[in-house]
Amino acid sequence: MRKQRHKSFKELVNENKRELLQDREAMERLEQKWEEKHSKQA
């Protein structure tokens, strides 16, 4: 059995980005969290 190759950080980021672009609901939640976080700092 072959040893699994670990994905690089860049590969993980790209994979997550692809999944998020396909999952609009998750994207909306992230945008809301981001807006809440940044509205508190202003």
FENSULZI-V600828 format. One record per helix or strand of 3 or more residues. SS is the DSSP state (2 for helix, 1 for strand). FROM is the first residue (numbers start at 0). LEN is the number of residues. If there is no record, write none. Layout:
ss=SS from=FROM len=LEN
ss=SS from=FROM len=LEN
//
This chain:
ss=2 from=8 len=14
ss=2 from=23 len=18
//
